[in-house]
Amino acid sequence: MTLLTRRAALAAASVLAAPAALRAQPAAARLLVIGGGFGGASAARFARVTYPDIQVTLVEPLTRFVTCPYGNLLLGGFKQIGDITHSYDGLRARGVTVVHDWAEAIDAPGKRVRLRGGQTLPYDKLILSPGIAIRWGALEGYDEAASQRMPHAWVPGDGSQTLLLRRQLEAMPDGGTVGFAIPDNPFRCPPGPYERISMVAAYLKRHKPRSKILALDAKQAFSKQGLFQDGWKALYGEMIEWVPGNRDGKVVRVDPREMVLESEFGVKHKVDVANVIPPQSAAAIVTGNGLAEANGWARVNTQTFASVTAPDIHIVGDANNGAPMPKSGYIANSTAKQAVASAIAALRGQAAPEAVYFNTCYSHVGEDYGISIVGVFRPGPNNSFVEVPNSGGVSPRGDLPQQRALEARYADAWYAAITRDMFA
């Protein structure tokens, strides 16, 4: 017997003598995450930290993530684009495989996702957190070209839409009018338009104090309304006019060339700068792969966030129909962790953990002036979500400058903490 043959025989004998568990090590389970925002990045990091034996791959087309939260502070002049831009290097350091490409097609029976670049990625469990898509054309006159005249700045991408809106505000003459078109529910971040109004007002007060804001709203009421309006009156006087839907505030048509917002009863409002927040749906990877209902949002199991039509696909973040939970960054983070834990439990033949979902949403009304809303949610009857009674609430109303200043600092701490929880 040659030396090579003897070594092969000894190696084979050692394998045969090894314990069965060592000889037959199964391949690590594969968790594939689509979307690198508040839901997807949170899911990928949580999976690596909590289940280090799981292979985690994150697919995200952008090499850096610009957050929607705190984007409004850029419009107010309190933040720069670098302050709200985050790298995926921390996830790579955690052992997450990060692939920068677009996910285009899901083969749910075959458990594969095809990427735009041609690569096909297999999975044992898939976490979908692709966010929203703008429904181009749902508002007459508003298409992708129109967004270059009337930016939405609601899908941050590389930040170009938010920066465009900022430049338009800077170029507007003092005494001009900034118009907002605000959609009906559901949409991403219910308090977001009203924080944006506040931050634009803060900028105008400092730099263009004779200007006005016209906020045309398809709804009759909005999140934290009393608190926002108290702050608007105290900080900005008569600068802001909010028009609800029942007073002809619903915008049904826009004319980007003439910079006109037209309301439901035909009133045409000429503005100098327009922020049009159009109707939305789940992103195309959801709607284009049979995972959305007719309303454009995915229906999920409220315990596990598994799709009701594809149980190995868990859909978190803004893309699902989670009402009464808001489409917020904190909800995306909270539900992503439950989805990961439920997915791994299913792979191990275990029951999903008990579900409870948390939301905290801070809003800036002015410099050193913050307000908040808190809620706790659980699965309810008939596959619903319900808010836990007496579990949350909003900031107290009244002349409370110390409270407002504290909440502004709490908001900064929240943003620092959640982005660390996503990317560090």
TILUM-315831 format. One record per residue (C-alpha): residue number from 1; residue in three letters; z, y, x. Coordinates in nm, 2 decimals, m for minus. Layout:
BEGIN
(NUM; ALA; (Z; Y; X)),
...
END
This chain:
BEGIN
(1; MET; (0.00; 0.00; 0.00)),
(2; THR; (m0.10; 0.34; 0.14)),
(3; LEU; (0.15; 0.63; 0.18)),
(4; LEU; (m0.03; 0.81; m0.11)),
(5; THR; (m0.01; 0.51; m0.34)),
(6; ARG; (0.36; 0.45; m0.26)),
(7; ARG; (0.43; 0.82; m0.34)),
(8; ALA; (0.24; 0.79; m0.67)),
(9; ALA; (0.43; 0.48; m0.76)),
(10; LEU; (0.77; 0.64; m0.67)),
(11; ALA; (0.68; 0.95; m0.88)),
(12; ALA; (0.58; 0.73; m1.18)),
(13; ALA; (0.90; 0.53; m1.14)),
(14; SER; (1.11; 0.85; m1.13)),
(15; VAL; (0.95; 0.97; m1.45)),
(16; LEU; (1.00; 0.64; m1.63)),
(17; ALA; (1.37; 0.65; m1.52)),
(18; ALA; (1.42; 1.00; m1.65)),
(19; PRO; (1.60; 1.05; m1.98)),
(20; ALA; (1.37; 1.04; m2.28)),
(21; ALA; (1.44; 1.40; m2.37)),
(22; LEU; (1.33; 1.51; m2.03)),
(23; ARG; (1.02; 1.29; m2.02)),
(24; ALA; (0.90; 1.41; m2.36)),
(25; GLN; (0.97; 1.78; m2.35)),
(26; PRO; (0.78; 1.94; m2.64)),
(27; ALA; (0.57; 2.25; m2.58)),
(28; ALA; (0.75; 2.57; m2.66)),
(29; ALA; (0.69; 2.70; m3.01)),
(30; ARG; (0.44; 2.99; m3.02)),
(31; LEU; (0.53; 3.31; m3.20)),
(32; LEU; (0.24; 3.55; m3.24)),
(33; VAL; (0.31; 3.91; m3.34)),
(34; ILE; (0.04; 4.14; m3.46)),
(35; GLY; (0.11; 4.51; m3.44)),
(36; GLY; (0.33; 4.69; m3.18)),
(37; GLY; (0.51; 4.95; m3.39)),
(38; PHE; (0.86; 4.95; m3.54)),
(39; GLY; (0.82; 4.61; m3.70)),
(40; GLY; (0.61; 4.43; m3.44)),
(41; ALA; (0.78; 4.56; m3.12)),
(42; SER; (1.12; 4.49; m3.28)),
(43; ALA; (1.02; 4.14; m3.37)),
(44; ALA; (0.88; 4.06; m3.02)),
(45; ARG; (1.18; 4.19; m2.84)),
(46; PHE; (1.43; 4.03; m3.08)),
(47; ALA; (1.25; 3.70; m3.04)),
(48; ARG; (1.26; 3.70; m2.66)),
(49; VAL; (1.63; 3.81; m2.65)),
(50; THR; (1.75; 3.57; m2.92)),
(51; TYR; (1.53; 3.27; m2.87)),
(52; PRO; (1.43; 3.26; m2.50)),
(53; ASP; (1.27; 2.92; m2.54)),
(54; ILE; (1.00; 3.06; m2.77)),
(55; GLN; (0.66; 3.18; m2.64)),
(56; VAL; (0.61; 3.53; m2.77)),
(57; THR; (0.27; 3.71; m2.77)),
(58; LEU; (0.22; 4.06; m2.90)),
(59; VAL; (m0.13; 4.19; m3.00)),
(60; GLU; (m0.16; 4.57; m3.02)),
(61; PRO; (m0.48; 4.76; m2.95)),
(62; LEU; (m0.31; 5.07; m2.81)),
(63; THR; (m0.16; 5.07; m2.46)),
(64; ARG; (0.11; 5.32; m2.56)),
(65; PHE; (0.28; 5.37; m2.90)),
(66; VAL; (0.32; 5.71; m3.05)),
(67; THR; (0.59; 5.71; m3.32)),
(68; CYS; (0.56; 5.86; m3.67)),
(69; PRO; (0.93; 5.94; m3.66)),
(70; TYR; (0.99; 6.26; m3.46)),
(71; GLY; (0.62; 6.34; m3.48)),
(72; ASN; (0.71; 6.62; m3.73)),
(73; LEU; (0.93; 6.77; m3.46)),
(74; LEU; (0.62; 6.81; m3.24)),
(75; LEU; (0.47; 7.02; m3.52)),
(76; GLY; (0.79; 7.23; m3.53)),
(77; GLY; (0.77; 7.29; m3.15)),
(78; PHE; (1.08; 7.10; m3.08)),
(79; LYS; (0.92; 6.79; m2.91)),
(80; GLN; (0.61; 6.72; m2.69)),
(81; ILE; (0.38; 6.43; m2.73)),
(82; GLY; (0.54; 6.25; m2.42)),
(83; ASP; (0.87; 6.26; m2.60)),
(84; ILE; (0.74; 6.03; m2.88)),
(85; THR; (0.52; 5.81; m2.67)),
(86; HIS; (0.64; 5.46; m2.55)),
(87; SER; (0.52; 5.20; m2.31)),
(88; TYR; (0.50; 4.82; m2.36)),
(89; ASP; (0.62; 4.75; m2.00)),
(90; GLY; (0.97; 4.68; m2.12)),
(91; LEU; (0.85; 4.40; m2.35)),
(92; ARG; (0.64; 4.25; m2.06)),
(93; ALA; (0.95; 4.26; m1.85)),
(94; ARG; (1.13; 4.06; m2.12)),
(95; GLY; (0.87; 3.79; m2.10)),
(96; VAL; (0.65; 3.90; m2.39)),
(97; THR; (0.27; 3.84; m2.33)),
(98; VAL; (0.11; 4.17; m2.45)),
(99; VAL; (m0.26; 4.16; m2.54)),
(100; HIS; (m0.43; 4.50; m2.60)),
(101; ASP; (m0.70; 4.41; m2.86)),
(102; TRP; (m0.76; 4.43; m3.23)),
(103; ALA; (m0.68; 4.13; m3.45)),
(104; GLU; (m0.97; 4.08; m3.69)),
(105; ALA; (m0.95; 3.74; m3.86)),
(106; ILE; (m0.67; 3.50; m3.95)),
(107; ASP; (m0.74; 3.12; m3.99)),
(108; ALA; (m0.42; 3.04; m4.18)),
(109; PRO; (m0.48; 2.66; m4.22)),
(110; GLY; (m0.58; 2.63; m3.86)),
(111; LYS; (m0.30; 2.87; m3.74)),
(112; ARG; (m0.53; 3.09; m3.53)),
(113; VAL; (m0.61; 3.46; m3.50)),
(114; ARG; (m0.94; 3.58; m3.37)),
(115; LEU; (m0.95; 3.91; m3.17)),
(116; ARG; (m1.22; 4.16; m3.16)),
(117; GLY; (m1.28; 4.08; m2.79)),
(118; GLY; (m1.36; 3.72; m2.88)),
(119; GLN; (m1.03; 3.56; m2.78)),
(120; THR; (m0.87; 3.32; m3.03)),
(121; LEU; (m0.49; 3.29; m3.02)),
(122; PRO; (m0.31; 2.99; m3.17)),
(123; TYR; (0.04; 3.02; m3.33)),
(124; ASP; (0.31; 2.82; m3.49)),
(125; LYS; (0.44; 3.12; m3.67)),
(126; LEU; (0.28; 3.46; m3.72)),
(127; ILE; (0.46; 3.79; m3.77)),
(128; LEU; (0.22; 4.05; m3.91)),
(129; SER; (0.33; 4.41; m3.88)),
(130; PRO; (0.00; 4.61; m3.87)),
(131; GLY; (0.12; 4.91; m4.07)),
(132; ILE; (m0.09; 5.10; m4.31)),
(133; ALA; (m0.46; 5.19; m4.36)),
(134; ILE; (m0.59; 5.52; m4.50)),
(135; ARG; (m0.78; 5.45; m4.82)),
(136; TRP; (m1.08; 5.67; m4.73)),
(137; GLY; (m1.25; 5.79; m5.04)),
(138; ALA; (m0.96; 5.73; m5.28)),
(139; LEU; (m0.91; 6.11; m5.28)),
(140; GLU; (m1.25; 6.26; m5.36)),
(141; GLY; (m1.39; 6.44; m5.07)),
(142; TYR; (m1.15; 6.29; m4.81)),
(143; ASP; (m1.32; 6.06; m4.57)),
(144; GLU; (m1.28; 6.00; m4.19)),
(145; ALA; (m1.49; 6.30; m4.11)),
(146; ALA; (m1.28; 6.52; m4.34)),
(147; SER; (m0.97; 6.43; m4.14)),
(148; GLN; (m1.11; 6.63; m3.85)),
(149; ARG; (m1.08; 6.94; m4.07)),
(150; MET; (m0.79; 6.84; m4.28)),
(151; PRO; (m0.58; 6.60; m4.06)),
(152; HIS; (m0.35; 6.35; m4.22)),
(153; ALA; (m0.15; 6.28; m3.91)),
(154; TRP; (0.00; 5.98; m4.09)),
(155; VAL; (m0.14; 5.70; m3.87)),
(156; PRO; (m0.03; 5.82; m3.53)),
(157; GLY; (m0.27; 5.62; m3.31)),
(158; ASP; (m0.29; 5.80; m2.98)),
(159; GLY; (m0.13; 6.11; m3.13)),
(160; SER; (m0.46; 6.30; m3.17)),
(161; GLN; (m0.42; 6.37; m3.54)),
(162; THR; (m0.07; 6.52; m3.49)),
(163; LEU; (m0.20; 6.72; m3.20)),
(164; LEU; (m0.49; 6.84; m3.40)),
(165; LEU; (m0.27; 6.96; m3.68)),
(166; ARG; (m0.05; 7.14; m3.42)),
(167; ARG; (m0.35; 7.32; m3.28)),
(168; GLN; (m0.46; 7.43; m3.62)),
(169; LEU; (m0.12; 7.58; m3.69)),
(170; GLU; (m0.13; 7.76; m3.36)),
(171; ALA; (m0.47; 7.90; m3.43)),
(172; MET; (m0.39; 8.02; m3.79)),
(173; PRO; (m0.34; 8.39; m3.83)),
(174; ASP; (0.00; 8.52; m3.93)),
(175; GLY; (0.00; 8.56; m4.31)),
(176; GLY; (m0.21; 8.24; m4.36)),
(177; THR; (m0.14; 7.96; m4.60)),
(178; VAL; (m0.07; 7.60; m4.50)),
(179; GLY; (m0.15; 7.35; m4.78)),
(180; PHE; (0.00; 7.01; m4.82)),
(181; ALA; (m0.15; 6.73; m5.04)),
(182; ILE; (0.12; 6.47; m5.10)),
(183; PRO; (0.04; 6.14; m5.27)),
(184; ASP; (0.21; 5.94; m5.54)),
(185; ASN; (0.42; 5.64; m5.44)),
(186; PRO; (0.41; 5.40; m5.26)),
(187; PHE; (0.33; 5.55; m4.91)),
(188; ARG; (0.47; 5.54; m4.56)),
(189; CYS; (0.80; 5.72; m4.51)),
(190; PRO; (0.90; 5.88; m4.85)),
(191; PRO; (1.09; 6.18; m4.69)),
(192; GLY; (0.82; 6.23; m4.43)),
(193; PRO; (0.61; 6.49; m4.60)),
(194; TYR; (0.91; 6.71; m4.68)),
(195; GLU; (1.05; 6.69; m4.32)),
(196; ARG; (0.70; 6.79; m4.21)),
(197; ILE; (0.70; 7.09; m4.45)),
(198; SER; (1.04; 7.18; m4.30)),
(199; MET; (0.92; 7.16; m3.94)),
(200; VAL; (0.60; 7.35; m4.01)),
(201; ALA; (0.82; 7.62; m4.18)),
(202; ALA; (1.04; 7.63; m3.87)),
(203; TYR; (0.74; 7.69; m3.65)),
(204; LEU; (0.60; 7.96; m3.88)),
(205; LYS; (0.93; 8.14; m3.91)),
(206; ARG; (0.94; 8.18; m3.54)),
(207; HIS; (0.58; 8.26; m3.47)),
(208; LYS; (0.40; 8.36; m3.80)),
(209; PRO; (0.67; 8.47; m4.04)),
(210; ARG; (0.44; 8.63; m4.30)),
(211; SER; (0.27; 8.29; m4.36)),
(212; LYS; (0.32; 8.07; m4.67)),
(213; ILE; (0.34; 7.69; m4.74)),
(214; LEU; (0.19; 7.55; m5.06)),
(215; ALA; (0.31; 7.19; m5.11)),
(216; LEU; (0.11; 7.02; m5.39)),
(217; ASP; (0.28; 6.69; m5.49)),
(218; ALA; (0.15; 6.41; m5.71)),
(219; LYS; (0.51; 6.32; m5.79)),
(220; GLN; (0.78; 6.49; m6.01)),
(221; ALA; (1.06; 6.42; m5.76)),
(222; PHE; (1.10; 6.31; m5.40)),
(223; SER; (1.36; 6.16; m5.16)),
(224; LYS; (1.65; 6.38; m5.07)),
(225; GLN; (1.50; 6.66; m5.29)),
(226; GLY; (1.81; 6.86; m5.35)),
(227; LEU; (1.91; 6.86; m4.98)),
(228; PHE; (1.56; 6.96; m4.87)),
(229; GLN; (1.53; 7.24; m5.12)),
(230; ASP; (1.88; 7.37; m5.04)),
(231; GLY; (1.77; 7.38; m4.67)),
(232; TRP; (1.44; 7.54; m4.75)),
(233; LYS; (1.61; 7.82; m4.94)),
(234; ALA; (1.88; 7.88; m4.68)),
(235; LEU; (1.64; 7.87; m4.38)),
(236; TYR; (1.30; 7.98; m4.50)),
(237; GLY; (1.36; 8.20; m4.81)),
(238; GLU; (1.05; 8.21; m5.02)),
(239; MET; (0.81; 8.07; m4.76)),
(240; ILE; (0.77; 7.73; m4.93)),
(241; GLU; (0.63; 7.67; m5.28)),
(242; TRP; (0.66; 7.31; m5.39)),
(243; VAL; (0.45; 7.22; m5.70)),
(244; PRO; (0.53; 6.89; m5.87)),
(245; GLY; (0.27; 6.67; m6.05)),
(246; ASN; (0.39; 6.77; m6.39)),
(247; ARG; (0.31; 7.14; m6.30)),
(248; ASP; (m0.04; 7.05; m6.18)),
(249; GLY; (0.06; 6.96; m5.83)),
(250; LYS; (m0.16; 6.65; m5.81)),
(251; VAL; (m0.45; 6.70; m5.57)),
(252; VAL; (m0.76; 6.51; m5.69)),
(253; ARG; (m1.04; 6.66; m5.48)),
(254; VAL; (m1.07; 6.83; m5.14)),
(255; ASP; (m1.34; 7.04; m4.99)),
(256; PRO; (m1.30; 7.04; m4.61)),
(257; ARG; (m1.58; 7.28; m4.55)),
(258; GLU; (m1.43; 7.55; m4.77)),
(259; MET; (m1.07; 7.44; m4.70)),
(260; VAL; (m1.00; 7.39; m5.07)),
(261; LEU; (m0.74; 7.16; m5.24)),
(262; GLU; (m0.83; 7.11; m5.60)),
(263; SER; (m0.56; 7.00; m5.85)),
(264; GLU; (m0.58; 6.77; m6.15)),
(265; PHE; (m0.66; 7.05; m6.39)),
(266; GLY; (m0.93; 7.21; m6.18)),
(267; VAL; (m0.73; 7.48; m6.00)),
(268; LYS; (m0.88; 7.54; m5.65)),
(269; HIS; (m0.63; 7.64; m5.38)),
(270; LYS; (m0.79; 7.80; m5.07)),
(271; VAL; (m0.58; 7.74; m4.76)),
(272; ASP; (m0.61; 7.81; m4.39)),
(273; VAL; (m0.46; 7.48; m4.27)),
(274; ALA; (m0.44; 7.16; m4.47)),
(275; ASN; (m0.24; 6.85; m4.42)),
(276; VAL; (m0.38; 6.59; m4.65)),
(277; ILE; (m0.17; 6.28; m4.69)),
(278; PRO; (m0.41; 6.04; m4.87)),
(279; PRO; (m0.34; 5.72; m5.07)),
(280; GLN; (m0.27; 5.42; m4.84)),
(281; SER; (m0.27; 5.04; m4.84)),
(282; ALA; (m0.17; 4.77; m4.60)),
(283; ALA; (m0.38; 4.75; m4.29)),
(284; ALA; (m0.72; 4.57; m4.29)),
(285; ILE; (m0.59; 4.26; m4.12)),
(286; VAL; (m0.38; 4.21; m4.44)),
(287; THR; (m0.62; 4.32; m4.71)),
(288; GLY; (m0.92; 4.16; m4.54)),
(289; ASN; (m0.76; 3.82; m4.51)),
(290; GLY; (m0.65; 3.76; m4.86)),
(291; LEU; (m0.29; 3.85; m4.80)),
(292; ALA; (m0.27; 4.16; m5.03)),
(293; GLU; (m0.24; 4.19; m5.40)),
(294; ALA; (m0.46; 4.41; m5.61)),
(295; ASN; (m0.24; 4.71; m5.54)),
(296; GLY; (m0.32; 4.68; m5.17)),
(297; TRP; (0.02; 4.56; m5.04)),
(298; ALA; (0.13; 4.21; m4.94)),
(299; ARG; (0.38; 4.02; m5.16)),
(300; VAL; (0.63; 3.82; m4.96)),
(301; ASN; (0.93; 3.59; m5.00)),
(302; THR; (1.22; 3.83; m5.01)),
(303; GLN; (1.45; 3.60; m4.81)),
(304; THR; (1.21; 3.52; m4.52)),
(305; PHE; (0.92; 3.77; m4.55)),
(306; ALA; (0.68; 3.48; m4.55)),
(307; SER; (0.36; 3.55; m4.74)),
(308; VAL; (0.36; 3.40; m5.09)),
(309; THR; (0.02; 3.26; m5.02)),
(310; ALA; (0.05; 3.16; m4.65)),
(311; PRO; (0.41; 3.05; m4.56)),
(312; ASP; (0.36; 3.05; m4.19)),
(313; ILE; (0.27; 3.42; m4.19)),
(314; HIS; (0.56; 3.66; m4.22)),
(315; ILE; (0.46; 4.02; m4.31)),
(316; VAL; (0.70; 4.30; m4.22)),
(317; GLY; (0.70; 4.67; m4.19)),
(318; ASP; (0.49; 4.91; m4.41)),
(319; ALA; (0.23; 4.64; m4.51)),
(320; ASN; (0.44; 4.46; m4.77)),
(321; ASN; (0.54; 4.55; m5.12)),
(322; GLY; (0.91; 4.59; m5.05)),
(323; ALA; (1.01; 4.83; m5.32)),
(324; PRO; (1.28; 4.96; m5.38)),
(325; MET; (1.31; 4.95; m5.01)),
(326; PRO; (1.13; 5.24; m4.85)),
(327; LYS; (0.85; 5.20; m4.60)),
(328; SER; (1.06; 5.33; m4.31)),
(329; GLY; (1.10; 5.26; m3.94)),
(330; TYR; (1.45; 5.13; m3.98)),
(331; ILE; (1.35; 4.89; m4.26)),
(332; ALA; (1.06; 4.76; m4.04)),
(333; ASN; (1.31; 4.70; m3.76)),
(334; SER; (1.57; 4.53; m3.99)),
(335; THR; (1.32; 4.31; m4.18)),
(336; ALA; (1.14; 4.21; m3.86)),
(337; LYS; (1.46; 4.05; m3.73)),
(338; GLN; (1.51; 3.85; m4.05)),
(339; ALA; (1.15; 3.74; m4.04)),
(340; VAL; (1.18; 3.61; m3.68)),
(341; ALA; (1.51; 3.44; m3.75)),
(342; SER; (1.36; 3.28; m4.06)),
(343; ALA; (1.04; 3.17; m3.88)),
(344; ILE; (1.24; 3.01; m3.60)),
(345; ALA; (1.48; 2.84; m3.84)),
(346; ALA; (1.18; 2.69; m4.03)),
(347; LEU; (1.03; 2.55; m3.70)),
(348; ARG; (1.37; 2.39; m3.63)),
(349; GLY; (1.40; 2.24; m3.98)),
(350; GLN; (1.69; 2.48; m4.06)),
(351; ALA; (1.76; 2.71; m4.36)),
(352; ALA; (1.68; 3.07; m4.32)),
(353; PRO; (1.98; 3.29; m4.25)),
(354; GLU; (2.14; 3.50; m4.52)),
(355; ALA; (1.94; 3.81; m4.58)),
(356; VAL; (2.06; 4.17; m4.58)),
(357; TYR; (1.84; 4.47; m4.49)),
(358; PHE; (1.96; 4.81; m4.38)),
(359; ASN; (1.80; 5.15; m4.40)),
(360; THR; (1.90; 5.48; m4.25)),
(361; CYS; (1.66; 5.77; m4.26)),
(362; TYR; (1.73; 6.10; m4.10)),
(363; SER; (1.53; 6.41; m4.16)),
(364; HIS; (1.52; 6.74; m3.98)),
(365; VAL; (1.51; 7.05; m4.21)),
(366; GLY; (1.55; 7.30; m3.92)),
(367; GLU; (1.68; 7.32; m3.57)),
(368; ASP; (2.03; 7.18; m3.57)),
(369; TYR; (2.00; 7.10; m3.94)),
(370; GLY; (1.98; 6.73; m4.03)),
(371; ILE; (2.02; 6.53; m4.35)),
(372; SER; (2.01; 6.16; m4.42)),
(373; ILE; (1.99; 5.88; m4.67)),
(374; VAL; (2.14; 5.53; m4.63)),
(375; GLY; (2.08; 5.21; m4.82)),
(376; VAL; (2.16; 4.83; m4.80)),
(377; PHE; (1.93; 4.58; m4.98)),
(378; ARG; (1.93; 4.21; m5.05)),
(379; PRO; (1.70; 3.96; m5.22)),
(380; GLY; (1.74; 3.97; m5.59)),
(381; PRO; (1.63; 3.76; m5.89)),
(382; ASN; (1.27; 3.65; m5.94)),
(383; ASN; (1.18; 3.72; m5.57)),
(384; SER; (1.28; 4.08; m5.59)),
(385; PHE; (1.46; 4.32; m5.36)),
(386; VAL; (1.76; 4.50; m5.49)),
(387; GLU; (1.98; 4.78; m5.35)),
(388; VAL; (2.34; 4.67; m5.31)),
(389; PRO; (2.55; 4.89; m5.55)),
(390; ASN; (2.75; 5.16; m5.39)),
(391; SER; (2.62; 5.06; m5.05)),
(392; GLY; (2.46; 5.39; m4.95)),
(393; GLY; (2.39; 5.75; m5.05)),
(394; VAL; (2.28; 6.08; m4.92)),
(395; SER; (2.43; 6.36; m4.72)),
(396; PRO; (2.66; 6.59; m4.92)),
(397; ARG; (2.52; 6.91; m5.06)),
(398; GLY; (2.67; 7.25; m5.00)),
(399; ASP; (2.71; 7.51; m4.72)),
(400; LEU; (2.80; 7.26; m4.44)),
(401; PRO; (2.66; 7.39; m4.11)),
(402; GLN; (2.88; 7.16; m3.90)),
(403; GLN; (2.77; 6.86; m4.10)),
(404; ARG; (2.41; 6.95; m4.07)),
(405; ALA; (2.43; 7.01; m3.69)),
(406; LEU; (2.61; 6.67; m3.65)),
(407; GLU; (2.34; 6.49; m3.85)),
(408; ALA; (2.07; 6.64; m3.63)),
(409; ARG; (2.25; 6.50; m3.33)),
(410; TYR; (2.30; 6.17; m3.51)),
(411; ALA; (1.92; 6.16; m3.57)),
(412; ASP; (1.85; 6.21; m3.20)),
(413; ALA; (2.09; 5.92; m3.12)),
(414; TRP; (1.92; 5.70; m3.39)),
(415; TYR; (1.58; 5.76; m3.25)),
(416; ALA; (1.69; 5.69; m2.89)),
(417; ALA; (1.87; 5.37; m3.01)),
(418; ILE; (1.59; 5.23; m3.22)),
(419; THR; (1.32; 5.29; m2.96)),
(420; ARG; (1.54; 5.12; m2.70)),
(421; ASP; (1.57; 4.83; m2.94)),
(422; MET; (1.20; 4.81; m2.97)),
(423; PHE; (1.08; 4.86; m2.61)),
(424; ALA; (1.36; 4.82; m2.36)),
END
